[in-house]
Amino acid sequence: MTLLRYLVAGGTLLAGSAAIAQDAAPIVAVPPLSTPADKPTPSGSTAALAWQASKLIASDLQSATELMPIPPDQKDFYSYPEVTAPTFAKWRGRAGLLVTGFVQARADGRVTFGCYVYDVQKGRELDRTGFAVDPQDWRRAAHKCSGLAYKAATGAPGIFDTRIAYVSESGTGDARVRRIALMDSDGYDHSFITAGETMVLTPRLSPSAARVAYVSYMTGRPQVRVRDVGSGAEHSLVPGDAMTFAPRFSPDGNRIAFSMTIAGNTDIYVVDSSGGMPRRLTTAPGVDTDPSFSPDGTRILFESDRSGDQQVYAMNADGSDQRRLSFGAGAHAAPDWSPAGDRIAFTWRGGGSLRVGVMNADGSDEHVLTSGPSDEGATWGPSGRDMVFQRSDGAGRRSLYRISIAGGGDAQQIATPQDASDPDWSGPVD
């Protein structure tokens, strides 16, 4: 999809981004998107695409527990000129934000989506953007419109045009088949990117979801491989036959931190994401694993049993200044740094239970978020307000759940075609 930043007047889309209103109301009106002329496309007419996109935007915002959208109603239909000149009086007292937009056919067969977000009380535009997409990609364009509204309301990036990788599981016992799967954050556009011919574990997406690093047992032992999602081309992360696992991309996508076992000792290493010779970062006896880069790439979280049981540690990205962060009761594993760098998600183990917990980046204010008894492997969404994790039902079946940090409430299951584990949530897709 090509992002268009228009810089013309006369009713077409203008570039711009007004300051976010800090006191914006959480109620967002989403009247039907318009079209200047209803034209046919392979995925439906532009009017039909506009109506479907309007409903998807409202659904996206509804899934964000901090917001309360007013869904589209045909009686609220906006004409094309009204998209850029809305009647604010109609919405005052009902909503704080207004989302309008249009879908327009193009001569090259694509369609243009234009999106606008307004502060209803002040009667002013907050932001706008536009996208030229193939008609079948209308969902992605709608997700980006939702993200624009979400950011205007909360100040945080939207999670809607993002992807989740996970391990899809089917079959039983020795016939259990595991494949790396990829889907949009709402569960649509689902695909498998490995065939299931060998066991796979822990897929980890690059920042824009263009590549995935994962653990494969193709050689009979765990080894990290990196695959280009678009082309399917892949390579081993490092040369040799050592056991490698627990990969994680750096925020710029140029490096991968991972664990490697040599002579019985497991340590954290880092290497260029294109492969090459790795650099060792830890040397303590025991198992150091599950690295996670800070958002600025200068620090790395990891899990280590050097103190006797699993605990969360942090170090500089060059391996210096290694410090233990978790000191609460029980074991602490699988740390994941929040997008803002202010909090850490982790898996807590104690009393025979696994639960997802959160603490501040310095290890303070540790608390458990989920009820268990078998919740683990949390991954932050790009907004820092939501997480996805895996939950086991006690009979060996695993599913993905999403929980909101900001909005509270119970964790909600994410529908997947088969059992699911080892989730990872990307940033906005290119």
PyMOL commands that set and color helices and strands:
alter all, ss='L'
color gray80, all
select helices_A, chain A and resi 46-63+74-76+81-83+88-90+135-154+173-175
alter helices_A, ss='H'
color red, helices_A
select strands_A, chain A and resi 2-4+27-29+68-70+97-105+111-119+124-133+163-170+177-184+191-192+200-205+211-216+223-228+234-236+243-249+255-262+265-272+279-280+288-293+299-304+311-316+323-324+331-337+343-350+353-360+367-368+375-380+386-392+398-404+412-414+419-425
alter strands_A, ss='S'
color yellow, strands_A
deselect
rebuild
show_as cartoon
